Amino acid sequence: MELLEKLNWRYATKRMTGATVPEEKIDHILEAIRLSASSMGLQPYTVFVIENPELRKQIQPAAYNQPQIVESSHILVFAAWDNVSEAQVDAYMAHIAEERGIPVESLAGFRANFGGILSRSAEENFNWTARQTYIALGTALVAAAYEQVDATPMEGFNPAAVDEILGLKEKGLKSVSILALGYRDEANDSLAKAKKVRRTTDKLFVKI
């Protein structure tokens, strides 16, 4: 029940106070992201953790001047791989082998499962890697609620502009979403005390 109560408490915060989220809470949210589910465990994305106020000011116009970009404590930019390469898959196999203390050759069957991904176009692969970031984003939202840190997920920004600011093209990445983390400004956020509205259980779920 504690988790459900905290999920009921959370909402997409529109205004934040600028107060700093303790490092321990940020670390817990980031660790939840690291542990998040991902197809075949590949985690084909990088999450940029941006606390620097000047950098966030640079990003704000690219996010259509949404106030949370600068009023938050941190923003997380979820950036997906723009493609999936043989080298990236091989590095992942090597990492599994090292972590589990097994020969990399024993992963040949698992490695073969990536054949379909590696044969696809870059556009198809980016569409897939971008969807993977949303799993991590959802985990981050739940973790933030658990830590009672306000969080605002954003797709409303100019990805090309954010990519340029962060130099993502050179890193083989493209920005997909932004998550602002901070504390709600109840005096200036009209939704701070509004009742959460969601579809009713009987309309959302079909039990068969």
C-alpha positions, 0 to 999 in steps of 0.5 A: 500500500505504501507504494500505491499511496506514493503513486497517488501522491505523484503528479506531473509537477508544473512548477518547482521551488528550486530546492536541491534534492539530496544526493542520496535520493538522486542516487537511489533514483539513478540506481533504480534506472540502472536496474530497470528492465530492458529488452535482452538487458542491453540498455541501449541508451545513456542518461545524462544527469544535469544539475548545472544551472547554466546548462539547464538555462541553455536547454530551457528554450529548446524545451519551449521554456517550460519552467521545470527545466530551471526550477528543478534540482536536476534534469535527466535526459534519456538519450537512445543509441541512434543504431545498434552495432556489432561492437556494442553487442560484443561489448555487452557479451564481454560484460556479461561474461566478466560479471558472471565469471563465464567464458564469452564463448558460452554466450554464443546462443544468446549472441545469435538472438541479436542477429535480427536487430543487427540486420535492421536499418538504423531508423528501425533500430533507433525506434526500438532503442527509443522505446527502451528508454521509456521503460527506464523513464517509467522506472524513474517515475516510480522511484522518484515517487517512492523517494517523494521527489517530484518528477515531470516527464517531458517529450515537449522539446526540440530533440535536435536542439538538445542533441546539439547542446549536449553534443549527442550526435558525436556520441551516437545518441539522440535525445528522447525524453527529459525528466525534471526532478525537484520539489513542487511549488504548491503556491504557484502550481494549480495542480498541486492539490488537485485530485488525481484523475485516472480511468476507472479500473473497470474501464482500463482493465479487461480480465479474461 
